[in-house]
Amino acid sequence: MPIVSAAGECNVVVLGPGCGAAPQTSSALIEIVTELSRRKTLNLVVDADALSPYAQTKLRLPNVETTHHQGE
């Protein structure tokens, strides 16, 4: 996946804003979050459209930050 490859050069990756909620997008986000969360030196910010797919992974790691608010 291009996002996973490009993340190798990053300290932080933000996932979610503008992704949409189509089933294939949710599946891709689950795959991306699962893969990137294994990289202990990379921090993930999960927001907006990525919150539901992230919740489905059951991952709760210190390098993953969610930005949900009331109503989400």
Salt bridges, closest charged atoms under 4 A:
GLU35 OE1 - ARG38 NH1 3.17
GLU72 OE1 - HIS69 NE2 3.39
